[in-house]
Amino acid sequence: MTLQLTVPKLACSACANTITKAIQSIDSTATVQADPKTKIVSIETQAPETKIKEVIAAIGYPSV
């Protein structure tokens, strides 16, 4: 399943790395592409969308 989330607080590559690590903590096979310019995070994952949103919100990057 591919998800595209808008994450307003995504500001830099370090933020992208933090989000990637959080997502991969619940789905180690997830592929994450985060673009600080567009604030878009694209995720290829088997985890439910609600779980993905919960884990990135828990680290301070809620999606809209």
C-alpha positions as CSV (number, residue, x, y, z in Angstrom):
1,M,0.0,0.0,0.0
2,T,1.3,3.5,-0.9
3,L,0.5,6.4,1.4
4,Q,1.1,10.1,0.7
5,L,1.0,12.3,3.7
6,T,1.5,16.0,4.1
7,V,3.6,16.8,7.1
8,P,3.8,20.5,7.7
9,K,6.7,20.3,10.2
10,L,8.9,18.4,7.8
11,A,11.7,21.0,7.4
12,C,15.0,19.3,6.6
13,S,16.7,16.0,5.8
14,A,17.2,15.3,9.5
15,C,13.4,15.5,10.0
16,A,13.0,13.1,7.1
17,N,15.5,10.7,8.6
18,T,13.6,10.8,12.0
19,I,10.3,10.1,10.3
20,T,11.8,7.3,8.2
21,K,13.3,5.6,11.3
22,A,9.9,5.9,13.2
23,I,8.0,4.3,10.3
24,Q,10.6,1.6,9.9
25,S,10.3,0.8,13.6
26,I,6.8,-0.5,13.0
27,D,7.4,-1.8,9.4
28,S,11.1,-2.6,8.8
29,T,10.4,-3.2,5.1
30,A,8.7,0.2,4.5
31,T,10.1,2.4,1.8
32,V,9.9,6.1,2.8
33,Q,10.6,9.2,0.6
34,A,10.3,12.5,2.4
35,D,10.6,15.8,0.6
36,P,11.2,18.8,2.9
37,K,10.4,21.3,0.0
38,T,6.9,19.9,-0.7
39,K,6.3,18.6,2.9
40,I,5.1,15.3,1.3
41,V,6.0,11.9,2.8
42,S,5.5,8.9,0.4
43,I,5.4,5.6,2.2
44,E,5.2,2.1,0.7
45,T,4.1,-0.1,3.6
46,Q,2.1,-3.0,4.8
47,A,1.2,-1.2,8.1
48,P,-2.2,0.4,8.5
49,E,-2.4,4.1,7.6
50,T,-3.7,4.9,11.1
51,K,-0.7,3.3,12.7
52,I,1.7,5.2,10.4
53,K,0.0,8.5,11.3
54,E,0.1,7.7,15.0
55,V,3.8,6.9,15.0
56,I,4.9,10.0,13.2
57,A,2.5,12.2,15.3
58,A,4.1,10.6,18.5
59,I,7.5,11.9,17.4
60,G,6.2,15.5,16.8
61,Y,5.4,15.3,13.1
62,P,1.6,15.1,12.8
63,S,0.2,14.8,9.2
64,V,-2.7,16.7,7.9
